[in-house]
């Protein structure tokens, strides 16, 4: 019984194997990072500012803007912004590896609630414990890690 080696995988791609919400989160994260990044590379500017910088100014967790009382949306938008390619890569790898299994175990709606509440809690914790601006889905990723430990 010899197995024949195939250089190409015969099954569907890894992204197609991911559950729906994990796939959506990964695609949104990549597009939110890639579109301004590519626009910066080709020279697109808005009032002489790079689009990636403008996106961070409008969406990063900024304690002063939040304390002013009208920019609470930053607790959510910060989850979809990343500070660089490695930041995006590591968060995406964590979401794909942990989130894929969790969404299968928990179901889409519970997984979505866990991800959103974890990301929101991470943003609030960042607001409370540091005055520095921040971006990323680390709060959501740590919520996924905690839930994974519950299922182990």
Secondary structure, DSSP 8 states (H G I E B T S, - for coil): ------SS--S--HHHHS-HHHHHHHHHHHHHHHHHHHHHHTT-EETTEEHHHHHHHHHSB-HHHHHTTS-TTHHHHGGG--SSHHHHHHHHHHIIIIIHHHHHHH-HHHHHHHHHHHHHHHHHHHHHH--S-B-SSHHHHHHHHHHHHHH-
